Amino acid sequence: MSKQLIFGHQNPDTDAIVAAMAFSYLENKLGKETEAVALGEPNDETKFVLDHFNAKAPRVITSAAAEVSQVMLVDHNEAQQSVADIKDVQVVAVVDHHRIANFETANPLFYRAEPVGCTSTILTKLYHENDVVIPKQLAGLMLSAIISDTLLLKSPTTTDDDRQAVKELAKLAGVDENQYGLEMLRAGTNVDDKSASELIDADAKSFTMAGKSVRVAQINTVDVNDIYKRQADFEAAITAANKAEGYDLFVLMVTNILDSDSDVLVVGGPTAPVEQAFSAKLTNKRIALPGVVSRKKQIVPQLTDAFNA
């Protein structure tokens, strides 16, 4: 049996890396030969998680076809978010909690998609369905992924399945989910020692909307002013990224994890769909979005509808 690689999206967040590790462990227990890899280095939050549970980060790859003929995707399905040579390999499985777009295969595959807050929630179910025990260390990692994606169960993407998984995984990991979760989220908000270019690329995804390339990035913080005191730097970095990568529009979400609000910075165009999507006018290239924390549920669908209107 040939080895298969399992990976999450580019610019991986905690769920993208952990879900690959969790799915690989499960598949190997079920008789496959797989390896979890990543399409980028762990961010600060993920490094904290891996260190806390004494886990090793997956190796980083930039292409897959030279190593394997088959791959499995977690936490994404859109080609532009995947490995560069995704069209040169066969996708045999997907486990995801996002929309399905720009995705097709020539052959049948295993596809599990659910509208929950985190891929690791789906994987928790898959462990149960296959009667595989989740090890203590992996339970801690999967717990962290759900906390990250749901902002400690405060995101509107949170479902009862996520809440149930958090309780189960916290017990298996032997941690208090609230105390640990807040410490973990804070670990990912240190921005002062990073450049604007690094920050806008740390958690960013590309989408195609009515033929336009739209980049949506998110920075979590405990003080929005920590970001916007450097607004000119961020505008310059985004303008450079738009030119270099061909993005038509760049939307930067700056999310306060304590207040569960966001303030978005918009660079590029057209900007009319942004104002239409959120029923607000841009002021100094920004729009305040109270109660908005989820790119998947509160930003991308609204933008897509506005671009297609």
N, C-alpha and C positions, 0 to 999 in steps of 0.2 A: 504493500500500500504506500503510495507516495504521500509525502508530507504536504500539509496545507497550512497556509498562513492565515491568521485571524487578526484583523485590525479595525480600529475606529477611524474617525475622520481626521483630516489634516488639522493642524493646530489643536492637538487633542486636549480635552478637558479631563476631569477626573473620571467621568463615566466612560469616555472613549477608551481610556487606557485600562480601567478596571474591568469593563465589560469584555474586552478582548481576553484578559487574563482569566476571567470567570468562565467564559464560553469555551476557551481552550482546555481548561481543567475538566469541564464537564464532557466535552467531546472525547478527550483522551480516556476518561473513565469509561466511556461507552465504546472504546475500541478503536478510535481514530488516532492518527498521528498528526497533531497540530502544534503550532507554535504561535503564541501571542506576540505580536510586534506592534510598533507604534509609528505613526506618520509625523512624528515631531517629538521634541523633548518635553518632559513633564513641566507644567507650570508650577508656581510656588505652592499653590494649594495641594496639588497632586504630590509634590515632593514631600510636603508635610505628612500627607496620608501614608505614603510609602514608608517614610522614616518611622512614623508612629507604630506601624504594624510590622516593621522590620521586613519589608518586602523589596525585592529588586525590580527596578523598572525594566520593561521590555526593551529590547534593542530597537533602534530606529532604522527604518528603511525608507528609501526614496523610490524604489521600483520593486516589482514582485516577479515579473515574468522570467527573469534570469534564474530565479530560485525554484519556483513552483509553477504548476499549470493550473492549480485550483486555489481559490481563496474563499474566506468567509468574512462577511462584513458585519460589524456591530455599530450601533449608534449613528448610522447614516446609510443612505442608499444612493444619493445623487452623485453622479460621476465627477462633477467638478469639485466635490469635497473629498474624493477618494484618492487612492494611489495614482500616480501619473500615468501608469501603463495599464489601467484597469481594463481597457478594451482588449488587452493581449492575454488576459487570463480568464478562466471560467469561474464565475461566482456560483458557488454551490449552496450557500446558505446566507441568510440575512436575519438578524435580530435587531429590531429598531423601534423607536417610538416617535418618529418624525413623519412628515408627509412623504408620499412617494412621488418622485418627479425625476425626469431625465434618467429613467432606469428601465432597462429591458435585458432579457437574456435569450439566448438561442435554445437553451435546454431547460427542462423543469428544475426546480430547486426547492429547498426548504426555506420558507419565508414566514417569519413570525413578527407581526407588527401589532402593537396595541397602543391605544391613546392613554398612556400612563405618564407619570412624571419622569421616568428614568428607565433606561434599558436594563439596568441591574435589577429592577423590579420584575421585569419579564423573565430574566434569567433565574431569579429566585423561584418563580413558578416552574421553570423548566427543570430545575434540580428536583423539586417535589415530584413532578410528573415522571421523572426517570429514576426515582428512588435513589438519588445520589446525595450523600451527606455533604453539607457545606462546611469545610474546615474553618476553625476559629479565625485564622489569619485572613482567609478569603472573605469570611463574613464581615470582618471589620472593613475591608476594602470596599465591599459592595454596599455596606451601610453608608460609607463616606460618599460614594457616588450618588446615592439617592439624596442624601443631605445636600450635596452640592447642586444637583439639578433642580431640586425643589426649594432651595434656600431654607433648609430646615423645616420643610413641609408648609412653608408660607406662600409658595408660588401658586397661581391659579391652575397650573398644570397638575397639581397634587391630587391624587385619587385615594380612595380607601385602600386600594391595593398597595399603594406606596406606603401608607401609614402602617398597614399590617406588616409589610416587609421590614420596615424600620424597626418595629418592636421585636420581630423575630431575630433579625440580624444583630441588633444591639445586645440581645440576650446571649446569642451565640458568641459574640465578640467579647462580652464581658465589660461593656462600657455604658455609661449614661449618655443616651443619644443627644440630650439637650446640652449638657455641659461640654461634651466632646464636640458636638456639632458647631457650637458658637466659636470655640477655639479654632476649629478647622477652617471655618469661613473667614475668620479674621486673618488667618495665615495667608490667605490669598489676596489680601487688600493692600499689601505694601507696594506702593507705586513710586516712591521718591527716588529710589536708586535705579529706575528703569527709564529708558528714553521713550519719547512719544511713539517712535516707530516700533519699538518692542511691544509696547502696550496695545497698540491698535491691531497687532498681528497675533497676540497671545490667545485670544478667544474670538475668532472671526470665521464667518462662513459666507460663501458666495451663492447667490441665487440668480436665476434667470427669470425676469418678469417682463412680459410683453416685449421680448427681444432685447431688453436692457440687462446689463450685468450689474447686479446690486450686491454690494458687500455690506454685511451687517456684523459689527463687532460689539463686544460687551466688556466693560470693565466694572468689576465689583469694588465698592469702596464703603467706608463708614462716614465719609465726608465728601460730598460732590465737589466742594471747593478745592479739595486737594488735586483734582483733575483740572478744573476750569481756570485755576490760577495760571495754568500753562496752555490756555486755549490756542494761542497763536502757534505754539509748537505743534499741537495736535493738528491744526488746520494745515500747516506746512507738510507734516508727515503724511496726512491723508491725501493731499494734493499730489504729492510725489508717488504715493502708492497707486492712485487712480491712473496717473500717466504711465507708470511702469507696467502695471498689470491689466490695463484696459478696463477698469471699473468705470461705469457711467456715473454711478451714485454710491456714496459711502455714508452709511448711517452708523454712528457710534453711540451705543447705549452706555450711559454712565449710571450705574444702579447702586443706590444706597441700600445695603443689605439689612440695615437696622430699621429704616422707615418703609421699606418696600416701595420705593418710588424710583423713577428714572428721569434723567434729563438727557435728551438726545442732541447730538451735534451732526449736522447734515452738510456734506461737502460734495459738490458735483451737481448733476442734474439729469432729468428734470426734477424740480423740487415740488411742483404742484401736487403730484400724487402723495407726497409726504404730508402736506398740509391737509389734503382731502382725507387721507387715511385716519388722521388723528383730530380732525375738525379743529385745527388750530393754526395760527400763523407763525412762521419762523421769525424770531427776533434774535438778531446777532447770530444767525445760522442755527439757533437752538429752539427746541420745544420742550417744555416741562410736561411730564406724563405721570401724574400721581397714580399710584397703585399698579404701575406697569413694571414688571420684573422679568417677564418671559419673552425671549426672542421668538420661540417656537409658536406660542399661542397669542401673544399680544402685539407682535411687531410684524412678522413675516406674512401671516394671512391678511392682515389689514392692508399692508403695502401691495401685496399681490392683487387684491380686489381693486385697489385704487388704480394700479397700473393697467389693469384689464378693463376698467370702466370706459 
